Amino acid sequence: MDALTIELISGQLIVAEPKGSPHTTAVELTAEALRAAFGLGWVVRGRDPLALDDESEPGPDVVVAPGTHRDYRDAHPSQPALLVEVSEPTLAFDRR
């Protein structure tokens, strides 16, 4: 059984849907392609939080942020260059 993922969205804790095999494959292929496309000087993170504001800390499937992993040792990225959300049953919610 997958562990529950909880995100902070607009001040509310939201339990994320479990990820199926097609979803996981799409996320991993996307991250692999983005690492190759962006190269050095960019961090590609998967399913990790973003610090967007005081009430939201979503965990998109893939995030590309400037810098290195060490740049985010004390704080999550707050201004990503790109984020990707692979939506299966949650498309309507993700678009909000």
N, C-alpha and C positions, 0 to 999 in steps of 0.2 A: 504494500500500500504506500502511495506517495505521501510525503509530509505535507501538511497544510501550508499554504503560502498566504500571508496576510499583508495587505497594502493599506497605507493611510491615504485616503482620497477625500479631499474637501472636509477634513476633520473627522471622517468616519473610517472605522476599520472595516475593510472589505476582504472576505475570504475569496481567494482566487480559485478558479476551476482547476481540477487536476489536469495535467498535461498528458495527452495521448502520444503514441509513437509518431504519427504524422506531424504533429505540432513540434515535438522535440527534434525531429529530422529537419524540418523547415528552419527552425531556430539555429541549429548547429551549422547548416549549410550557409545560411545568411551571415552568421558571424565569421565563418571561414572566408567567404567572399569579401566581406568588408575589411578584414585584416589585410588581405592581399591588396585591395584597392586603396586603402588609406596609408598603409605602411608605417614607418617610424614616425614618432611624434604624435601618434594617436592611440588612444586606449579603446579597445572594443570589449565591452563588459556585457555579460549575459545575466539577465534576471536579477540584477542588483539595483538597489534604490537610487533614485535621483532626489536631490534636495531642491524641489521646485519652489516651495514657499513654506510658511509655518504650518499649513494645514494639509499638505500633500507630499507624500514621499512614495510615488509609484515605483514599481519595479518592472519596467518594460522588458520585453524579451531580449532585445539587443540595443545597446547604446554605444555611440561613438562620441568620445570626448577628447579634447586636445590634451596633450601632455603624456605623462607616464603613470603607471599604477601608483608609484610613490607620491605623486601629486595629490592623490585622493586618500592618503593614509588617515588624515584627520577630519575629512568631510567628503560626503558624496558629491559627485558632479552636480552642478546647478545650471549649467548652460551647455547642454550637449549640442554637438553639430548635427547629429542625426539620431533618431530613435526609431525602432521598428517594433511593432506589436503584431504578432501572428495571431489572428483571430479565427477561432472555429465557432463555438457556440456563443461567444461573447461579443460579436461584432457590433451590435447596437450599443451596448454599454461602453465599449472601447472608443467609439466615435464621439461619445459625450465627453 
